[in-house]
Amino acid sequence: MAVEAVIWDFGGVFTSSPFEAFNRFEAERGLPKDLIRRINATNHHDNAWALFERNEVDAGRFDELFLEESTALGHPVRGADVLPLLSGQVRPRMVEALKTCKQHFKVGCITNNVVSMHSPGQDEIQRAAGAMGQIMPLFDAIIESSKAGVRKPDPKIYMMMCDLLAVEPAACVYLDDLGINCKPAAQLGMKAIKVSGVDQALGELAEATGLSFPAAEPA
């Protein structure tokens, strides 16, 4: 089936991965590398992250639950200390690729997010808001987990996007930086691209869509 829509994750796709910030935080605190990812992967349907991204708990309760979960793994970390790490730097070539795709296909965004990432007024949240403000208006449809009450990797959220765009899953390309989120998209029939870097992602997107995307700027 011909491609009719390209569906994108946001963080880790249009912005640098929060995992980089997680690792810096862990190194600064003398914590095991990838501790935060391990906490988030434990009981991933019903842990603190899952509840917060479905807007089932507020920021205060998330802070408490994350502390409980990290303590259970032997390294107490407050949720409030982790939330500021979610912001990343915008990847301009990915934004340009979105604009190119929009000229040829329907484009949508499925993002797991939270209602209030952390205290307003800090530089990180202002940067994140600025990035989203630039990019989000480009999409034909957007699904935010905190508003929809469902989050990736639940297959329902992918089908919700297909309904909004009026396309079949087999006519979609899906990009996400997490394999766990790509898997259900692929199982539904989408062409799933796990984003591990800009060059890799745009190469696979070009192959899937037949479009051309800008190369990296010379060093």
C-alpha positions in Angstrom: 0.0 0.0 0.0 1.3 3.5 -0.9 2.3 5.8 1.9 -0.4 8.3 2.8 0.7 9.5 6.2 3.9 9.9 8.3 3.4 9.8 12.1 6.0 11.1 14.4 7.0 10.9 18.1 8.2 14.2 19.5 10.9 14.0 22.2 14.0 12.1 20.9 12.9 12.6 17.3 12.5 16.4 16.9 14.7 17.1 19.9 17.7 15.3 21.3 17.0 12.3 23.4 16.2 12.8 27.1 18.3 9.7 27.7 21.4 11.8 27.2 20.3 14.1 30.0 19.4 11.1 32.2 22.9 9.8 31.8 24.5 13.1 32.6 22.3 13.4 35.7 23.3 9.8 36.8 27.0 10.6 36.3 26.8 13.8 38.3 25.0 12.0 41.2 27.2 8.9 41.2 24.2 6.7 40.2 24.4 3.6 38.0 24.2 4.4 34.3 20.7 4.0 32.8 19.1 3.8 36.3 16.3 6.2 35.3 15.5 4.1 32.2 15.4 0.9 34.3 13.0 2.6 36.8 10.8 3.6 33.8 10.9 0.2 32.3 9.8 -1.6 35.5 6.1 -2.2 35.5 5.9 0.2 32.5 2.1 0.1 32.1 1.4 1.1 35.7 4.4 2.8 37.2 4.8 6.5 38.1 5.7 7.5 34.5 2.7 5.7 33.0 0.3 7.1 35.6 1.6 10.7 35.0 1.6 10.5 31.3 -2.0 9.3 31.4 -2.8 12.2 33.7 -3.9 9.8 36.5 -1.6 11.5 39.1 -0.5 15.0 39.6 3.2 16.2 39.8 3.3 15.9 43.6 2.1 12.3 43.5 4.5 11.5 40.7 7.3 12.8 42.7 6.4 10.5 45.6 5.8 7.4 43.5 9.0 7.8 41.5 11.0 8.2 44.8 9.3 4.9 46.0 10.2 3.1 42.8 13.8 4.3 42.7 14.3 3.5 46.4 13.1 0.0 45.7 15.9 -0.4 43.3 18.4 0.9 45.9 19.0 4.4 44.7 16.5 7.1 45.9 15.7 9.7 43.3 12.9 12.2 43.4 10.6 12.5 40.5 10.8 16.3 40.7 14.5 16.1 40.0 14.0 14.0 36.8 11.3 16.0 35.1 13.5 19.0 34.1 15.7 16.5 32.2 13.0 15.9 29.6 13.7 19.0 27.5 16.1 18.6 24.6 17.7 20.6 21.8 15.7 20.9 18.5 17.0 18.9 15.5 16.5 21.3 12.6 16.9 18.6 9.9 14.1 16.6 11.4 11.9 19.7 11.4 12.7 20.3 7.7 11.9 16.7 7.0 8.5 17.1 8.6 7.9 20.1 6.4 8.8 18.1 3.3 6.6 15.2 4.3 3.7 17.6 4.9 3.9 18.6 1.2 3.2 15.1 0.1 1.5 13.2 3.0 -0.7 13.7 6.0 1.4 14.2 9.1 0.5 13.4 12.7 2.2 13.4 16.1 1.7 10.9 19.0 3.5 12.0 22.1 3.6 10.6 25.6 3.7 13.7 27.8 2.6 15.2 31.1 0.3 18.1 31.9 3.0 20.0 33.8 6.5 18.8 33.3 8.0 20.8 36.2 7.9 24.2 37.8 7.1 27.0 35.2 9.6 29.7 34.5 12.7 27.6 34.3 14.8 27.7 31.2 14.2 24.0 30.3 10.4 24.3 30.2 10.7 27.6 28.2 12.9 25.9 25.7 10.5 22.9 25.4 7.5 25.2 25.0 9.3 27.1 22.3 10.2 24.0 20.4 6.7 22.6 20.6 5.3 26.0 19.6 7.4 26.0 16.4 6.7 22.4 15.4 3.3 21.4 16.6 1.3 23.7 14.3 2.8 21.8 11.3 0.9 18.6 12.2 -2.5 17.7 10.8 -3.4 15.8 14.0 -1.8 15.5 17.4 -2.5 13.1 20.2 -1.0 13.8 23.7 -1.2 11.0 26.2 -2.0 13.4 29.0 -5.1 14.6 27.2 -6.1 11.3 25.6 -5.8 9.2 28.8 -3.9 6.5 26.8 -0.2 6.3 26.1 2.2 4.4 23.9 2.7 1.5 23.5 -1.0 0.9 23.9 -2.2 0.0 20.3 -5.3 2.1 20.8 -3.4 5.3 20.6 -2.0 4.4 17.1 -5.5 3.5 15.9 -6.8 6.8 17.3 -4.3 8.6 15.0 -5.3 6.5 12.0 -8.9 7.5 12.6 -8.0 11.2 12.9 -6.0 11.1 9.6 -8.5 8.8 7.9 -5.8 6.3 6.9 -5.1 2.6 7.3 -2.1 1.6 9.4 -0.5 -0.1 6.4 -0.4 3.3 4.7 1.6 4.9 7.5 5.2 5.4 8.4 5.9 5.8 12.1 9.0 7.2 13.7 9.9 6.9 17.4 13.1 6.7 19.4 11.9 3.8 21.5 11.7 0.3 20.2 8.9 -0.5 22.7 6.8 2.1 20.9 7.7 1.1 17.4 6.7 -2.6 18.0 2.9 -2.1 18.2 3.0 0.3 15.2 4.8 -2.4 13.2 2.3 -5.1 14.4 -0.6 -2.9 13.2 1.0 -2.8 9.7 2.9 0.5 9.8 6.4 0.9 8.6 8.2 1.6 11.9 11.5 3.5 12.1 13.4 3.5 15.3 15.2 6.8 15.5 18.7 6.4 16.8 20.2 9.3 15.0 19.3 12.0 12.4 21.2 10.5 9.5 19.9 7.0 10.1 16.3 8.2 10.6 16.2 10.4 7.5 17.9 7.6 5.4 15.2 5.1 6.4 12.4 7.7 5.9 13.7 8.6 2.4 13.7 4.9 1.6 10.1 4.4 2.9 8.6 7.5 1.3 10.7 8.0 -1.8 11.4 11.6 -0.8 14.8 13.4 -0.5 15.9 15.1 2.7 18.7 17.6 3.4 22.1 16.1 4.2 24.1 17.1 7.2 25.9 20.5 7.1 29.7 20.1 6.4 31.8 20.3 9.5 
